[in-house]
Amino acid sequence: MASSVSRIIRLLCLGFVIPFVLSMVVYFGFSSNYTGGVFSEAGFRAQYETGIYRFRVLGRITLLEINSFLEARQSPPIAPRALFLLDRNASPRFYTAYFFNNTLFLCLTCCTLLLLFDRFSSPQALWIGDLAVLLLCLLMAITQYVVAPYDTLSYFFLALGAFLTYGRQRPATVAALGAVVVLGALTRETAALIPAFYLAVHHRPLLARPFRFSIHLAGLIVSALCFVATYAALRLALGFEAAFHQDVQLAYNLSNPFGVAGLLFFGAVLAVLLLSGPGRREGAVFLLVSLPYSLFLLATGILWEIRLWVPVILALVVLKVAAAATGHRQEEYSA
């Protein structure tokens, strides 16, 4: 009974209260110095229904639906006082829809991560997962100084993919993982990291000799094919103009102080996560397999948008916590 009450309290605190309050601080305590012109429905559509952004379908749909819900009920809008400096055509209610959309999926991401860590952690090691969720929540929240409709939704699908990856591998799990990858690919290209994460977790049975077909291989093939098929289908349906990137930012990233700072941040986080402690092998496999994604970010992303690195960092933290929790269980068993 006590453990059930403790779990409910932890879930409420880490899955709802903390991410909700952090979102309030970010969206209403500060004003973005980065994002502008997208806080009305007209400006939003002009930005996110064109260029590379038009392929990120699902986050656009959820935000517009939440905005319609708020409008239909005449919900009171909340917005920072500087909103009209960011966008002279801004709608406070549309800004409120951004808040509810991104907060909802931030909460769901934190809940999924907490349930995942509880799955393989012993009662004595639960604190490791709790601290990891708190760290990731802080990182996901603070990087929303770039206000977008799909970031926290993409984190949720990545966390859900990790949850299924660590579950018992059977045909139903593989089918669910494929569905998550499809939904993730409809949200943002970071869904490509789910098959890379799956390979990192199951690399031992996948690389075992003699080679044979297994449920782990089926999971890898299905998740990879679901991403490729969805990625290609979006471009066939919506056209190939700006189909792969918006602009090349390589020169900016290597010469501008902000670009260099973003690269240094990611390098420092990698050093912290990979130079000591458990999970280094799994982390190295993940980084190797996801290298095309990281190189693509280097060439086309603006690296001081730290949110671009959050999916990679989230995956590495999950791998590290899983390895630490597994090691802790083995020590308890040996004792």
DABELKA-V704159 format. One record per helix or strand of 2 or more residues. SS is the DSSP state (H for helix, E for strand). FROM is the first residue (numbers start at 1). TO is the last residue. If there is no record, write none. Layout:
# DABELKA-V704159
SS/FROM/TO
SS/FROM/TO
This chain:
# DABELKA-V704159
H/2/28
H/41/48
H/51/55
H/57/72
H/83/86
H/92/120
H/123/145
H/151/165
H/171/185
H/189/201
H/203/207
H/215/238
H/250/255
H/257/274
H/280/289
H/291/300
H/307/334
